[in-house]
Amino acid sequence: MVELKDGSIKNVGPTNKHADAKLFDVDDATAREFGDKRVKLVFEDDSGNEVQVALFPEQVAALADDIDALTADSPVFE
């Protein structure tokens, strides 16, 4: 577990940790080049919270294929 106090992260307990980041109600999503070999996806909500993900082109292509499949088959896109 970690604690956030006055903008600082404080370790609580053992140091062998992992983290998950979730951001819902995204207001802005962008993609841009990141270095010579990757694409950076940036997601931000209206509170200024931000998640950045750097992917290789083949990962971006696979994600685009997943999105294309969803647009064809999912009721989300109706």
N, C-alpha and C positions, 0 to 999 in steps of 0.2 A: 504494500500500500504506500502511496505517496500522499502528502498533504500539500495543498496550495494555500500559502499564507502571505498576504500582502504582496502578491505577485511573484513570490519565490516558491520553488518546489523543494520540499523537504522529504528526504527518505525516511520511511517508517518501516522498521522490521528488516528482514534480510535483503541483501543487495541483488539477488537473482530474480529480477522482475521482467515482465513484458507489459506491453500496453496496447490497447485498442483505441482507435479514434473514430468517433461517429459524429457526423454533422447532418442534421435534418433541416428541412426548410431552407435549402440553399437558394440564395437570391442571385448569385453571380457565379458562373462557371466559365473558365477560359482554358485554352490550350496554347502553348507556345514552345518554341525550341528551347532545349536545355542542354547546353554544351554542344558537342559535335555529334552525339549519338542518341540523345533521348528527347522525349517530349514531356513537358511539365504540365500537369493538369492542376488547376487551382480552383478550389471551391470555397465560397465565402457566404456567411449568413448575414442578416441585417444587424446583428450585434457586433460584427467585425471579427467573429471567430473564423479561422481559416484552416483549411487542410490542403497541403500540397503533396502531389504524388508524381514521381518521375518514372516514366516507363520507356522501355525500348520500343522501336517502331513495330516489331512483331507483336508485342503486347497490345499496343494501340490498335493494330489491325484486328486482333482477336476480339478486343472489346467492341470495336465498330461492328464486327460480324454479329456479336451477341445482341447489340442494340438493333441492328437490322432485323434479326430474327424476332425480337420482341415487338417491333413495330408491325410485323406481318401477322403475329399470332396472339398477342396479348390484348386483353380488353382495356388495359391501361391506355392504349393509343387509339381507342375508338372515339 
